[in-house]
Amino acid sequence: MTLSMTFAPELETLSLDEIRSHQNIKLRELVQTLHRNNGFYRKRFDEAGVVPEDFRGMEDISRLPMLSKEDFRVTYPLGMCSVPKEEIREMHMSSGSTGTPVIMPYTQSDLLQWAICMGRCYRMAGAVPGDVVQITPSFGLFNGGFGMYHGARLAELFIVPTGAGNTERQIRLARDLKTKIFTGVVSYGIRLIEVLQQLDTDLPDMKIGIFGAETFTSAMKQQMISALGIEPFDIYGMTETGGVGTLGMDCQAHSGIHIWEDHYYIEVVDAATQKPVPDGKLGELTVTSLTRQAIPVVRFRTGDLTRIVSREKCHCGRTHLRVEPISGRTDDMLIVKGVNFFPSQVEQALMEIPGVRPHYQIIIEEVNGVKDVRINVETDEGVTGFMVEKHLKERLGFSPKGDVFAPGELPRQEGKAKRVFFGNAPQK
Ligand code: DLL
């Protein structure tokens, strides 16, 4: 854990006062620029009675209206964009669980901003120029592949842009090129473990795993440490903030995700009242992007649940605040027989059972008008449905039925894994 791994030491170690003052300046500029150049925000600010000239900065942030995914939907494709189309150089898109397309356009400066944030993440994980990085999120509309690529260019890494799938070829390339840094969506890390076991081989040169895009429970991180021998990092970002790595990642101290505060201002709010919650309390993360051009977000309700872990200087020397790994989404919460729970809690509980594999389905079915939950999970021989049910009951406070399957029996997906099914779950 050394600061020499830092990409931009002077920016990553700013004092709290310096960060606040920088954020204040940027926020005031942002409100003025958006009011001047962006019809969507001008209307919003006018409706909320925000007068840019009087806007003081952070102390007035609660006067700014919040932004939601729905705002992106109704302004599709480029209705929220601040710049003329000729200045757009790239775009990415996510469809989300509702199928609503969200387009994020990038200017040249936005692409650099993305590369800076992502490049910092690589260096924070310990990457040095010349290291081989294998990028396995897909290259295309999903921001994962290209974001990791832009960042790796800036961090001067040797890029192996495999994209998604074809795990045997991934393993072959990783062996032949001595890949040191492996990147992917969390469930692909799990897939890699599975295929390595099937092939009865390992990747001794791989040291660093950068995974994200899905909840990354500590149980999954432990599996990666023991099965792959890597140090896993939890990388965070989303289409609306400009893609993978824009928000931040955990450092080698692994004590929370550092948010790149010189580029983003975050608030954690009560999802129901939209009022900020005290540090340490779980709430919905809202994000304001301070340095983006095409579509900066202002108080964007991410739907992601987290809490602020610390605003103190970290052991790594960085001063940017830390949040807990994302534990779920406001719209992910399941309620069965009066008990509220998140899929990540099921995963955490399952992984505590010896012999249970990280491939599972949570199926919500209705029996006689009453919602019930069934959990399908792959296990090694010797684990019974009863053992799974008993443990889940202890940990979750209700009794889902548990069906066990042999390794490889449940279907696999490319990209983000789908774990929750309403009605029938797909079979292989
Ligand atoms: O998933 C960006 C990304 C790509 C992050 C590759 C990391 C690695 P979207 O497709 O727009 O972008 O999905 C964003 O994914 O609101 C979270 O709900 C979830 N998510 C992203 N990173 C994490 C993470 C990418 N580290 C949505 N932990 C976000 C938990 C994550 N959830």
Residues whose N, C-alpha, C, O or C-beta is under 5 A from the ligand:
A	BS01	DLL	S94 G144 G184 F211 G212 A213 E214 T215 F216 D234 I235 Y236 G237 M238 T239 G243 V244 T302 D304 I326
